[in-house]
């Protein structure tokens, strides 16, 4: 498998990588436009892992600490 790092890909290759994810059978993006979501990766300013980490950090920070209920996918609070 070829590297997907910015230094190892061209912009057109990064676009094709993201398009491939959109076309993957069974891929459910939950209404997210993957081309827009990974725009910084496509433009070569953030690696895939950085884009994903920023999303995860924002998602986790949006969970109110005082909520006694644990929703699907949250797991245990620390």
C-alpha positions in Angstrom: 0.0 0.0 0.0 1.4 3.4 -1.0 1.9 6.0 1.6 -0.8 8.6 2.0 1.5 11.2 3.7 1.5 14.7 2.1 5.2 14.4 1.3 4.6 11.2 -0.6 1.5 12.4 -2.6 0.5 15.0 -5.1 -2.7 17.1 -4.6 -4.5 15.1 -7.3 -3.5 11.8 -5.6 -4.9 13.1 -2.3 -8.1 14.0 -4.0 -8.3 10.5 -5.4 -7.7 9.0 -2.0 -10.6 10.9 -0.5 -12.8 10.1 -3.4 -12.0 6.5 -3.0 -13.2 6.7 0.6 -16.5 8.2 -0.6 -17.0 5.4 -3.1 -16.1 2.6 -0.8 -19.0 0.2 -0.6 -20.7 0.5 2.8 -19.0 3.7 3.7 -21.3 5.8 5.8 -20.0 9.4 6.3 -23.0 10.4 8.4 -23.8 13.3 6.1 -20.3 14.7 6.1 -18.9 15.9 2.8 -15.6 14.1 2.9 -14.0 16.3 0.3 -14.7 19.3 2.5 -13.9 17.5 5.8 -10.4 16.5 4.5 -9.8 19.9 2.6 -6.7 20.7 4.7 -5.3 17.3 3.8 -6.1 17.7 0.2 -4.5 21.2 0.3 -1.4 19.7 1.9 -1.6 21.6 5.2 -2.6 18.8 7.6 -2.0 15.0 7.5 -5.0 12.7 7.7 -4.2 11.9 11.3 -4.2 15.6 12.2 -7.6 16.2 10.6 -9.1 13.2 12.4 -7.5 14.2 15.7 -8.9 17.7 15.5 -12.3 16.3 14.8 -12.1 13.8 17.7 -10.8 16.5 20.1 -13.7 18.9 19.1 -16.2 16.1 19.4 -15.0 15.1 22.8 -14.9 18.7 24.1 -18.5 19.2 23.1 -19.7 16.6 25.6 -20.9 18.4 28.7 -19.1 17.2 31.9 -22.1 17.5 34.1 -24.2 15.2 32.0 -25.0 12.1 34.1 -26.1 10.1 31.0 -23.7 8.3 28.7 -24.7 8.2 25.1 -23.9 5.7 22.4 -20.2 5.7 21.6 -19.1 7.8 24.6 -18.0 4.9 26.8 -16.9 5.6 30.3 -16.0 9.0 31.5 -12.7 9.5 33.1 
